Amino acid sequence: TPPPSAFVPPGILEFFHHQLKDIIEYAELKTDVFQSLREVGNAILFCLLIEQALSQEEVCDLLHAAPFQNILPRVYIKEGERLEVRMKRLEAKYAPLHLVPLIERLGTPQQIAIAREGDLLTKERLCCGLSMFEVILTRIRSYLQDPIWRGPPPTNGVMHVDECVEFHRLWSAMQFVYCIPVGTNEFTAEQCFGDGLNWAGCSIIVLLGQQRRFDLFDFCYHLLKVQRQDGKDEVIKNVPLKKMADRIRKYQILNNEVFAILNKYMKSVETDSSTVEHVRCFQPPIHQSLATTC
């Protein structure tokens, strides 16, 4: 649980450092846990790069196929020239390249069927915007159905506040560890694991629907907000406060970029009913003295 807002940044840093002592001192955190998460993140990022490469290839394919499907670009019109006349000239010029009518006149029934299917597939691909990365994210989300990722239902009926039973809380603890500045001759987390580590954590958080709670309850973000207002720079538990705040800000920017990319793909696979914002009304808490008199 974040400390009271009255705490100054050095006190907040010392509080979190004490609360997360077991995670910080876990011997296999960097050698095993971070390494495994890096591999997961790199796999997700590799699929995204393949998606982007396929998108570029698809654009080239559609541009090459356009003249053979009677898809003509809008032409430049000089002053006093009519667009309809210019377009009719272009259509007449490229009519011999229109593949389907040509095959229908000269081809066999099998060739005609293949030409029509190919033309339809190309047009559908242009309209639908099929994405391989969406399918991969949906498949990964189907693997995260175990209750251990989300924890039991909150006792207050809204969300977990003090309990650390959701994945985003564990990721906040791990993020606190790799945001701690290292010594002069030591390697940083980004040097050892790259961006794959963040891609793994952010992807799991988005697929579990815990992004907003992560932004709200993250330990590092809380420390950063208070340090920005206070501006203090001290060394707590051999951790320079200002350097750690700078590292937190860099990772916050990276996290937001990853979240934006993932949400762009995830929103396109959501159904219309799930995009409707649902508002839940909760009764205000009743004090014990009032509850006994009722």
Contacts in CASP RR format, 6 or more apart in sequence:
PFRMAT RR
TARGET T0000
AUTHOR 0000-0000-0000
METHOD contacts of the structure
MODEL  1
TPPPSAFVPPGILEFFHHQLKDIIEYAELKTDVFQSLREVGNAILFCLLI
EQALSQEEVCDLLHAAPFQNILPRVYIKEGERLEVRMKRLEAKYAPLHLV
PLIERLGTPQQIAIAREGDLLTKERLCCGLSMFEVILTRIRSYLQDPIWR
GPPPTNGVMHVDECVEFHRLWSAMQFVYCIPVGTNEFTAEQCFGDGLNWA
GCSIIVLLGQQRRFDLFDFCYHLLKVQRQDGKDEVIKNVPLKKMADRIRK
YQILNNEVFAILNKYMKSVETDSSTVEHVRCFQPPIHQSLATTC
1 161 0 8 1.000
1 162 0 8 1.000
2 12 0 8 1.000
2 217 0 8 1.000
2 219 0 8 1.000
2 222 0 8 1.000
3 11 0 8 1.000
3 12 0 8 1.000
3 15 0 8 1.000
3 16 0 8 1.000
5 226 0 8 1.000
7 15 0 8 1.000
7 226 0 8 1.000
8 226 0 8 1.000
8 230 0 8 1.000
8 232 0 8 1.000
9 223 0 8 1.000
9 226 0 8 1.000
9 227 0 8 1.000
9 230 0 8 1.000
9 231 0 8 1.000
9 232 0 8 1.000
9 234 0 8 1.000
9 241 0 8 1.000
9 245 0 8 1.000
10 232 0 8 1.000
10 234 0 8 1.000
10 236 0 8 1.000
10 241 0 8 1.000
11 236 0 8 1.000
12 222 0 8 1.000
12 223 0 8 1.000
12 226 0 8 1.000
13 223 0 8 1.000
13 236 0 8 1.000
13 237 0 8 1.000
13 239 0 8 1.000
13 241 0 8 1.000
13 244 0 8 1.000
14 236 0 8 1.000
14 237 0 8 1.000
16 176 0 8 1.000
16 219 0 8 1.000
16 223 0 8 1.000
17 24 0 8 1.000
17 236 0 8 1.000
17 237 0 8 1.000
17 239 0 8 1.000
20 173 0 8 1.000
20 176 0 8 1.000
20 177 0 8 1.000
20 219 0 8 1.000
23 29 0 8 1.000
23 173 0 8 1.000
23 174 0 8 1.000
23 176 0 8 1.000
23 177 0 8 1.000
24 176 0 8 1.000
24 177 0 8 1.000
24 180 0 8 1.000
26 33 0 8 1.000
29 174 0 8 1.000
29 177 0 8 1.000
30 189 0 8 1.000
30 192 0 8 1.000
33 174 0 8 1.000
34 174 0 8 1.000
34 178 0 8 1.000
34 189 0 8 1.000
34 192 0 8 1.000
34 193 0 8 1.000
34 197 0 8 1.000
35 193 0 8 1.000
37 193 0 8 1.000
37 196 0 8 1.000
37 197 0 8 1.000
37 200 0 8 1.000
37 201 0 8 1.000
38 193 0 8 1.000
38 194 0 8 1.000
38 196 0 8 1.000
38 197 0 8 1.000
38 200 0 8 1.000
40 196 0 8 1.000
40 200 0 8 1.000
40 203 0 8 1.000
41 196 0 8 1.000
41 197 0 8 1.000
41 199 0 8 1.000
41 200 0 8 1.000
41 201 0 8 1.000
41 203 0 8 1.000
42 196 0 8 1.000
42 199 0 8 1.000
44 136 0 8 1.000
44 140 0 8 1.000
44 196 0 8 1.000
44 199 0 8 1.000
44 200 0 8 1.000
44 203 0 8 1.000
45 195 0 8 1.000
45 196 0 8 1.000
45 199 0 8 1.000
47 132 0 8 1.000
47 133 0 8 1.000
47 136 0 8 1.000
48 133 0 8 1.000
48 261 0 8 1.000
50 132 0 8 1.000
50 133 0 8 1.000
51 131 0 8 1.000
51 132 0 8 1.000
51 133 0 8 1.000
54 132 0 8 1.000
58 125 0 8 1.000
61 122 0 8 1.000
62 122 0 8 1.000
62 125 0 8 1.000
62 126 0 8 1.000
65 71 0 8 1.000
65 122 0 8 1.000
66 72 0 8 1.000
66 73 0 8 1.000
67 94 0 8 1.000
67 97 0 8 1.000
68 97 0 8 1.000
68 98 0 8 1.000
68 99 0 8 1.000
69 98 0 8 1.000
69 99 0 8 1.000
69 100 0 8 1.000
69 119 0 8 1.000
69 122 0 8 1.000
69 123 0 8 1.000
70 91 0 8 1.000
70 94 0 8 1.000
70 95 0 8 1.000
70 98 0 8 1.000
72 87 0 8 1.000
72 90 0 8 1.000
72 91 0 8 1.000
72 94 0 8 1.000
75 83 0 8 1.000
75 86 0 8 1.000
75 87 0 8 1.000
75 90 0 8 1.000
77 83 0 8 1.000
77 86 0 8 1.000
96 102 0 8 1.000
99 115 0 8 1.000
99 119 0 8 1.000
100 115 0 8 1.000
100 116 0 8 1.000
100 119 0 8 1.000
103 111 0 8 1.000
103 112 0 8 1.000
103 115 0 8 1.000
104 112 0 8 1.000
104 115 0 8 1.000
131 265 0 8 1.000
131 268 0 8 1.000
133 265 0 8 1.000
134 265 0 8 1.000
134 266 0 8 1.000
134 268 0 8 1.000
134 269 0 8 1.000
137 203 0 8 1.000
137 207 0 8 1.000
137 262 0 8 1.000
137 265 0 8 1.000
137 266 0 8 1.000
137 269 0 8 1.000
138 269 0 8 1.000
140 203 0 8 1.000
140 207 0 8 1.000
141 207 0 8 1.000
144 204 0 8 1.000
144 207 0 8 1.000
144 208 0 8 1.000
149 166 0 8 1.000
149 167 0 8 1.000
149 204 0 8 1.000
149 208 0 8 1.000
150 165 0 8 1.000
150 166 0 8 1.000
150 167 0 8 1.000
150 208 0 8 1.000
150 210 0 8 1.000
151 160 0 8 1.000
151 165 0 8 1.000
151 166 0 8 1.000
152 165 0 8 1.000
154 160 0 8 1.000
154 161 0 8 1.000
154 163 0 8 1.000
157 282 0 8 1.000
158 282 0 8 1.000
159 213 0 8 1.000
160 166 0 8 1.000
160 169 0 8 1.000
160 213 0 8 1.000
161 217 0 8 1.000
164 170 0 8 1.000
164 173 0 8 1.000
166 208 0 8 1.000
166 210 0 8 1.000
166 213 0 8 1.000
167 204 0 8 1.000
167 205 0 8 1.000
167 208 0 8 1.000
167 210 0 8 1.000
168 205 0 8 1.000
168 208 0 8 1.000
168 210 0 8 1.000
168 211 0 8 1.000
168 213 0 8 1.000
168 214 0 8 1.000
168 217 0 8 1.000
168 218 0 8 1.000
169 217 0 8 1.000
171 201 0 8 1.000
171 204 0 8 1.000
171 205 0 8 1.000
171 214 0 8 1.000
172 214 0 8 1.000
172 217 0 8 1.000
172 218 0 8 1.000
172 219 0 8 1.000
172 220 0 8 1.000
173 219 0 8 1.000
175 218 0 8 1.000
175 219 0 8 1.000
175 220 0 8 1.000
175 251 0 8 1.000
176 219 0 8 1.000
176 220 0 8 1.000
178 188 0 8 1.000
178 189 0 8 1.000
178 197 0 8 1.000
178 251 0 8 1.000
179 220 0 8 1.000
179 244 0 8 1.000
179 247 0 8 1.000
179 248 0 8 1.000
179 251 0 8 1.000
180 239 0 8 1.000
180 244 0 8 1.000
180 247 0 8 1.000
181 239 0 8 1.000
181 240 0 8 1.000
181 243 0 8 1.000
181 244 0 8 1.000
181 247 0 8 1.000
182 188 0 8 1.000
189 197 0 8 1.000
195 254 0 8 1.000
195 258 0 8 1.000
198 251 0 8 1.000
198 254 0 8 1.000
198 255 0 8 1.000
198 258 0 8 1.000
199 258 0 8 1.000
202 255 0 8 1.000
202 258 0 8 1.000
202 259 0 8 1.000
202 262 0 8 1.000
203 258 0 8 1.000
203 262 0 8 1.000
205 211 0 8 1.000
205 214 0 8 1.000
206 259 0 8 1.000
206 262 0 8 1.000
206 263 0 8 1.000
206 266 0 8 1.000
207 266 0 8 1.000
211 259 0 8 1.000
211 263 0 8 1.000
215 221 0 8 1.000
220 248 0 8 1.000
220 251 0 8 1.000
220 252 0 8 1.000
221 248 0 8 1.000
221 252 0 8 1.000
223 244 0 8 1.000
223 245 0 8 1.000
223 248 0 8 1.000
224 245 0 8 1.000
224 248 0 8 1.000
224 249 0 8 1.000
224 252 0 8 1.000
227 241 0 8 1.000
227 242 0 8 1.000
227 245 0 8 1.000
228 245 0 8 1.000
231 242 0 8 1.000
232 241 0 8 1.000
233 240 0 8 1.000
233 241 0 8 1.000
233 242 0 8 1.000
234 240 0 8 1.000
234 241 0 8 1.000
235 241 0 8 1.000
267 275 0 8 1.000
286 294 0 8 1.000
END
